[in-house]
Amino acid sequence: SLRLINAMAPGLPFTCDGEMTLSATDLAIGGGRTGQGRMRTGPATCAGAGLTTMPPPMSGDLESDAEGSSLSLKGPDARELLRARLGRDKALSLTITTAGAAVLPGMTASTLEIR
């Protein structure tokens, strides 16, 4: 479920609910071990800032290393929607692209630092 993303980063200004499939090998959320994975979403609903959107199906690449884990999420047209890095110290850096801002409620193209 997409709720995993909000559980990992509760400070995000939006929440999403929907199906998510994750395939990973030795992936360590937050780092500590080298691994990689892929994720795909199906139909979803995201809410934030008093708005609700239904983003398109998305796919992403996940990687982890000794210092943290990273995600690059793309839409069905292969345009990058967001990049995220979660460090071992639980600090999150989230970059929303212009394409991502169009599908995530209440977001603008920007980089958020959440500690």
KENUNU-405713 format. One record per atom (N, C-alpha, C): residue number from 1; residue in one letter; atom name; x, y, z. Coordinates in pm, whole numbers, plus 50000, padded with zeros to 5 digits. Example, Ala and Ser with C-alpha at 12.3 -4.5 7.8 and 13.67 -1.06 7.14 Angstrom:
BEGIN
[1, a, N, [51319, 49431, 50780]]
[1, a, CA, [51230, 49550, 50780]]
[1, a, C, [51320, 49670, 50780]]
[2, s, N, [51285, 49775, 50708]]
[2, s, CA, [51367, 49894, 50714]]
[2, s, C, [51290, 50003, 50787]]
***
This chain:
BEGIN
[1, s, N, [50083, 49882, 50000]]
[1, s, CA, [50000, 50000, 50000]]
[1, s, C, [50088, 50125, 50000]]
[2, l, N, [50037, 50230, 49939]]
[2, l, CA, [50110, 50357, 49939]]
[2, l, C, [50121, 50417, 50078]]
[3, r, N, [50047, 50367, 50171]]
[3, r, CA, [50058, 50416, 50309]]
[3, r, C, [50196, 50392, 50367]]
[4, l, N, [50271, 50298, 50309]]
[4, l, CA, [50409, 50273, 50353]]
[4, l, C, [50493, 50400, 50339]]
[5, i, N, [50471, 50475, 50232]]
[5, i, CA, [50547, 50599, 50211]]
[5, i, C, [50520, 50697, 50324]]
[6, n, N, [50394, 50712, 50362]]
[6, n, CA, [50362, 50804, 50471]]
[6, n, C, [50409, 50752, 50606]]
[7, a, N, [50415, 50622, 50622]]
[7, a, CA, [50469, 50566, 50747]]
[7, a, C, [50618, 50594, 50759]]
[8, m, N, [50689, 50589, 50645]]
[8, m, CA, [50833, 50614, 50645]]
[8, m, C, [50864, 50763, 50659]]
[9, a, N, [50774, 50848, 50610]]
[9, a, CA, [50797, 50992, 50613]]
[9, a, C, [50670, 51063, 50658]]
[10, p, N, [50640, 51056, 50789]]
[10, p, CA, [50514, 51112, 50838]]
[10, p, C, [50506, 51265, 50826]]
[11, g, N, [50614, 51332, 50797]]
[11, g, CA, [50612, 51477, 50785]]
[11, g, C, [50571, 51528, 50647]]
[12, l, N, [50542, 51438, 50554]]
[12, l, CA, [50502, 51482, 50421]]
[12, l, C, [50371, 51560, 50428]]
[13, p, N, [50356, 51663, 50345]]
[13, p, CA, [50235, 51745, 50349]]
[13, p, C, [50116, 51684, 50274]]
[14, f, N, [50124, 51559, 50234]]
[14, f, CA, [50014, 51491, 50167]]
[14, f, C, [50017, 51344, 50206]]
[15, t, N, [49904, 51276, 50190]]
[15, t, CA, [49897, 51132, 50213]]
[15, t, C, [49837, 51068, 50089]]
[16, c, N, [49879, 50945, 50062]]
[16, c, CA, [49828, 50872, 49947]]
[16, c, C, [49780, 50736, 49991]]
[17, d, N, [49674, 50690, 49926]]
[17, d, CA, [49619, 50559, 49953]]
[17, d, C, [49598, 50489, 49819]]
[18, g, N, [49645, 50368, 49809]]
[18, g, CA, [49631, 50292, 49685]]
[18, g, C, [49727, 50174, 49687]]
[19, e, N, [49723, 50098, 49580]]
[19, e, CA, [49808, 49980, 49570]]
[19, e, C, [49950, 50015, 49530]]
[20, m, N, [50045, 49943, 49588]]
[20, m, CA, [50185, 49959, 49553]]
[20, m, C, [50249, 49820, 49556]]
[21, t, N, [50327, 49789, 49455]]
[21, t, CA, [50402, 49665, 49450]]
[21, t, C, [50550, 49700, 49462]]
[22, l, N, [50619, 49631, 49550]]
[22, l, CA, [50760, 49657, 49575]]
[22, l, C, [50837, 49527, 49557]]
[23, s, N, [50943, 49534, 49479]]
[23, s, CA, [51033, 49420, 49459]]
[23, s, C, [51173, 49468, 49493]]
[24, a, N, [51239, 49402, 49588]]
[24, a, CA, [51369, 49452, 49634]]
[24, a, C, [51463, 49338, 49669]]
[25, t, N, [51592, 49367, 49656]]
[25, t, CA, [51698, 49275, 49696]]
[25, t, C, [51790, 49348, 49792]]
[26, d, N, [51795, 49303, 49916]]
[26, d, CA, [51884, 49359, 50018]]
[26, d, C, [51863, 49509, 50041]]
[27, l, N, [51744, 49559, 50016]]
[27, l, CA, [51716, 49701, 50035]]
[27, l, C, [51697, 49730, 50183]]
[28, a, N, [51763, 49834, 50231]]
[28, a, CA, [51750, 49874, 50371]]
[28, a, C, [51693, 50016, 50375]]
[29, i, N, [51567, 50030, 50412]]
[29, i, CA, [51504, 50162, 50418]]
[29, i, C, [51578, 50244, 50524]]
[30, g, N, [51631, 50357, 50483]]
[30, g, CA, [51708, 50440, 50574]]
[30, g, C, [51856, 50409, 50572]]
[31, g, N, [51897, 50311, 50492]]
[31, g, CA, [52039, 50280, 50476]]
[31, g, C, [52093, 50175, 50569]]
[32, g, N, [52222, 50148, 50554]]
[32, g, CA, [52289, 50050, 50636]]
[32, g, C, [52335, 49929, 50556]]
[33, r, N, [52274, 49907, 50442]]
[33, r, CA, [52308, 49793, 50358]]
[33, r, C, [52288, 49834, 50212]]
[34, t, N, [52367, 49778, 50122]]
[34, t, CA, [52355, 49808, 49981]]
[34, t, C, [52247, 49719, 49920]]
[35, g, N, [52153, 49782, 49852]]
[35, g, CA, [52045, 49706, 49789]]
[35, g, C, [51977, 49789, 49683]]
[36, q, N, [51884, 49726, 49616]]
[36, q, CA, [51809, 49796, 49512]]
[36, q, C, [51671, 49736, 49497]]
[37, g, N, [51584, 49811, 49434]]
[37, g, CA, [51449, 49762, 49414]]
[37, g, C, [51373, 49845, 49314]]
[38, r, N, [51252, 49800, 49285]]
[38, r, CA, [51160, 49869, 49194]]
[38, r, C, [51024, 49874, 49261]]
[39, m, N, [50950, 49978, 49233]]
[39, m, CA, [50814, 49987, 49283]]
[39, m, C, [50722, 50033, 49172]]
[40, r, N, [50597, 49991, 49182]]
[40, r, CA, [50493, 50033, 49087]]
[40, r, C, [50366, 50061, 49167]]
[41, t, N, [50292, 50161, 49122]]
[41, t, CA, [50164, 50190, 49186]]
[41, t, C, [50053, 50168, 49085]]
[42, g, N, [49936, 50145, 49138]]
[42, g, CA, [49816, 50136, 49056]]
[42, g, C, [49732, 50259, 49083]]
[43, p, N, [49602, 50247, 49065]]
[43, p, CA, [49514, 50360, 49096]]
[43, p, C, [49532, 50404, 49241]]
[44, a, N, [49531, 50536, 49261]]
[44, a, CA, [49556, 50589, 49396]]
[44, a, C, [49479, 50720, 49414]]
[45, t, N, [49467, 50758, 49540]]
[45, t, CA, [49411, 50888, 49576]]
[45, t, C, [49508, 50954, 49672]]
[46, c, N, [49543, 51079, 49645]]
[46, c, CA, [49632, 51155, 49733]]
[46, c, C, [49558, 51280, 49781]]
[47, a, N, [49579, 51315, 49907]]
[47, a, CA, [49512, 51431, 49966]]
[47, a, C, [49612, 51515, 50044]]
[48, g, N, [49592, 51647, 50036]]
[48, g, CA, [49675, 51740, 50111]]
[48, g, C, [49634, 51882, 50077]]
[49, a, N, [49655, 51973, 50168]]
[49, a, CA, [49624, 52115, 50149]]
[49, a, C, [49479, 52136, 50104]]
[50, g, N, [49388, 52052, 50152]]
[50, g, CA, [49247, 52065, 50118]]
[50, g, C, [49212, 52018, 49979]]
[51, l, N, [49307, 51954, 49910]]
[51, l, CA, [49286, 51907, 49773]]
[51, l, C, [49298, 51755, 49768]]
[52, t, N, [49231, 51694, 49673]]
[52, t, CA, [49243, 51550, 49648]]
[52, t, C, [49271, 51531, 49500]]
[53, t, N, [49370, 51445, 49469]]
[53, t, CA, [49402, 51414, 49330]]
[53, t, C, [49409, 51263, 49313]]
[54, m, N, [49402, 51221, 49190]]
[54, m, CA, [49416, 51081, 49154]]
[54, m, C, [49536, 51071, 49059]]
[55, p, N, [49656, 51052, 49115]]
[55, p, CA, [49775, 51049, 49030]]
[55, p, C, [49774, 50928, 48937]]
[56, p, N, [49848, 50938, 48827]]
[56, p, CA, [49856, 50826, 48734]]
[56, p, C, [49939, 50713, 48794]]
[57, p, N, [49934, 50594, 48735]]
[57, p, CA, [50025, 50488, 48779]]
[57, p, C, [50169, 50537, 48770]]
[58, m, N, [50249, 50500, 48868]]
[58, m, CA, [50387, 50545, 48875]]
[58, m, C, [50480, 50425, 48891]]
[59, s, N, [50607, 50444, 48855]]
[59, s, CA, [50708, 50341, 48878]]
[59, s, C, [50831, 50410, 48935]]
[60, g, N, [50907, 50335, 49012]]
[60, g, CA, [51022, 50396, 49075]]
[60, g, C, [51138, 50300, 49094]]
[61, d, N, [51255, 50359, 49104]]
[61, d, CA, [51377, 50285, 49135]]
[61, d, C, [51418, 50319, 49276]]
[62, l, N, [51453, 50217, 49353]]
[62, l, CA, [51497, 50234, 49491]]
[62, l, C, [51640, 50184, 49505]]
[63, e, N, [51718, 50253, 49586]]
[63, e, CA, [51855, 50210, 49615]]
[63, e, C, [51885, 50240, 49760]]
[64, s, N, [51968, 50158, 49821]]
[64, s, CA, [52016, 50188, 49956]]
[64, s, C, [52166, 50163, 49961]]
[65, d, N, [52230, 50238, 50051]]
[65, d, CA, [52373, 50222, 50074]]
[65, d, C, [52398, 50244, 50222]]
[66, a, N, [52522, 50256, 50261]]
[66, a, CA, [52555, 50268, 50402]]
[66, a, C, [52496, 50395, 50465]]
[67, e, N, [52474, 50499, 50387]]
[67, e, CA, [52431, 50628, 50441]]
[67, e, C, [52281, 50655, 50434]]
[68, g, N, [52208, 50580, 50351]]
[68, g, CA, [52065, 50606, 50340]]
[68, g, C, [52002, 50533, 50224]]
[69, s, N, [51881, 50572, 50190]]
[69, s, CA, [51811, 50511, 50077]]
[69, s, C, [51753, 50620, 49989]]
[70, s, N, [51738, 50589, 49860]]
[70, s, CA, [51693, 50685, 49760]]
[70, s, C, [51579, 50627, 49678]]
[71, l, N, [51494, 50716, 49628]]
[71, l, CA, [51382, 50680, 49542]]
[71, l, C, [51374, 50781, 49429]]
[72, s, N, [51356, 50733, 49308]]
[72, s, CA, [51325, 50818, 49193]]
[72, s, C, [51193, 50766, 49138]]
[73, l, N, [51090, 50850, 49136]]
[73, l, CA, [50956, 50809, 49097]]
[73, l, C, [50918, 50877, 48965]]
[74, k, N, [50868, 50796, 48870]]
[74, k, CA, [50834, 50847, 48736]]
[74, k, C, [50689, 50815, 48703]]
[75, g, N, [50630, 50899, 48619]]
[75, g, CA, [50495, 50878, 48571]]
[75, g, C, [50494, 50785, 48451]]
[76, p, N, [50376, 50757, 48396]]
[76, p, CA, [50366, 50664, 48282]]
[76, p, C, [50437, 50714, 48156]]
[77, d, N, [50462, 50844, 48148]]
[77, d, CA, [50533, 50899, 48033]]
[77, d, C, [50685, 50905, 48057]]
[78, a, N, [50731, 50843, 48165]]
[78, a, CA, [50873, 50833, 48204]]
[78, a, C, [50931, 50965, 48254]]
[79, r, N, [50847, 51068, 48274]]
[79, r, CA, [50898, 51193, 48332]]
[79, r, C, [50912, 51175, 48483]]
[80, e, N, [51021, 51225, 48538]]
[80, e, CA, [51044, 51214, 48682]]
[80, e, C, [50946, 51304, 48756]]
[81, l, N, [50880, 51245, 48856]]
[81, l, CA, [50785, 51319, 48939]]
[81, l, C, [50849, 51367, 49068]]
[82, l, N, [50933, 51280, 49127]]
[82, l, CA, [51001, 51319, 49250]]
[82, l, C, [51125, 51237, 49273]]
[83, r, N, [51214, 51293, 49355]]
[83, r, CA, [51334, 51225, 49403]]
[83, r, C, [51334, 51240, 49554]]
[84, a, N, [51369, 51133, 49622]]
[84, a, CA, [51374, 51140, 49768]]
[84, a, C, [51498, 51068, 49819]]
[85, r, N, [51551, 51119, 49930]]
[85, r, CA, [51665, 51055, 49997]]
[85, r, C, [51635, 51055, 50147]]
[86, l, N, [51634, 50937, 50207]]
[86, l, CA, [51613, 50921, 50350]]
[86, l, C, [51744, 50875, 50411]]
[87, g, N, [51802, 50958, 50499]]
[87, g, CA, [51930, 50925, 50561]]
[87, g, C, [51913, 50837, 50684]]
[88, r, N, [52023, 50783, 50729]]
[88, r, CA, [52021, 50700, 50850]]
[88, r, C, [51973, 50779, 50971]]
[89, d, N, [51992, 50911, 50966]]
[89, d, CA, [51947, 50997, 51076]]
[89, d, C, [51799, 51033, 51064]]
[90, k, N, [51729, 50970, 50967]]
[90, k, CA, [51585, 50989, 50940]]
[90, k, C, [51554, 51123, 50875]]
[91, a, N, [51658, 51198, 50833]]
[91, a, CA, [51635, 51322, 50759]]
[91, a, C, [51592, 51286, 50618]]
[92, l, N, [51489, 51355, 50569]]
[92, l, CA, [51435, 51330, 50436]]
[92, l, C, [51454, 51452, 50349]]
[93, s, N, [51509, 51432, 50231]]
[93, s, CA, [51517, 51536, 50129]]
[93, s, C, [51426, 51491, 50016]]
[94, l, N, [51327, 51573, 49983]]
[94, l, CA, [51227, 51539, 49883]]
[94, l, C, [51222, 51649, 49778]]
[95, t, N, [51251, 51614, 49653]]
[95, t, CA, [51243, 51709, 49544]]
[95, t, C, [51123, 51674, 49457]]
[96, i, N, [51030, 51769, 49446]]
[96, i, CA, [50913, 51754, 49362]]
[96, i, C, [50942, 51829, 49231]]
[97, t, N, [50931, 51760, 49119]]
[97, t, CA, [50953, 51824, 48990]]
[97, t, C, [50824, 51895, 48946]]
[98, t, N, [50833, 51971, 48838]]
[98, t, CA, [50715, 52037, 48785]]
[98, t, C, [50608, 51934, 48748]]
[99, a, N, [50649, 51822, 48689]]
[99, a, CA, [50555, 51715, 48654]]
[99, a, C, [50492, 51656, 48780]]
[100, g, N, [50569, 51641, 48886]]
[100, g, CA, [50518, 51589, 49012]]
[100, g, C, [50420, 51683, 49079]]
[101, a, N, [50449, 51812, 49071]]
[101, a, CA, [50359, 51911, 49132]]
[101, a, C, [50221, 51908, 49066]]
[102, a, N, [50216, 51866, 48941]]
[102, a, CA, [50088, 51860, 48870]]
[102, a, C, [49999, 51745, 48920]]
[103, v, N, [50057, 51645, 48986]]
[103, v, CA, [49977, 51530, 49029]]
[103, v, C, [49971, 51511, 49180]]
[104, l, N, [50053, 51583, 49257]]
[104, l, CA, [50051, 51571, 49403]]
[104, l, C, [49980, 51692, 49462]]
[105, p, N, [49878, 51671, 49544]]
[105, p, CA, [49793, 51781, 49590]]
[105, p, C, [49868, 51884, 49675]]
[106, g, N, [49849, 52011, 49639]]
[106, g, CA, [49904, 52120, 49717]]
[106, g, C, [50054, 52139, 49705]]
[107, m, N, [50118, 52069, 49613]]
[107, m, CA, [50264, 52078, 49600]]
[107, m, C, [50303, 52170, 49485]]
[108, t, N, [50418, 52233, 49500]]
[108, t, CA, [50480, 52309, 49392]]
[108, t, C, [50616, 52246, 49366]]
[109, a, N, [50673, 52272, 49251]]
[109, a, CA, [50807, 52222, 49222]]
[109, a, C, [50902, 52282, 49325]]
[110, s, N, [50962, 52197, 49405]]
[110, s, CA, [51046, 52246, 49515]]
[110, s, C, [51122, 52131, 49577]]
[111, t, N, [51211, 52165, 49669]]
[111, t, CA, [51282, 52066, 49749]]
[111, t, C, [51246, 52090, 49896]]
[112, l, N, [51201, 51986, 49963]]
[112, l, CA, [51168, 51992, 50106]]
[112, l, C, [51272, 51916, 50185]]
[113, e, N, [51313, 51973, 50296]]
[113, e, CA, [51402, 51905, 50390]]
[113, e, C, [51322, 51880, 50516]]
[114, i, N, [51301, 51753, 50552]]
[114, i, CA, [51222, 51717, 50669]]
[114, i, C, [51311, 51641, 50765]]
[115, r, N, [51319, 51689, 50888]]
[115, r, CA, [51403, 51623, 50990]]
[115, r, C, [51317, 51571, 51101]]
***
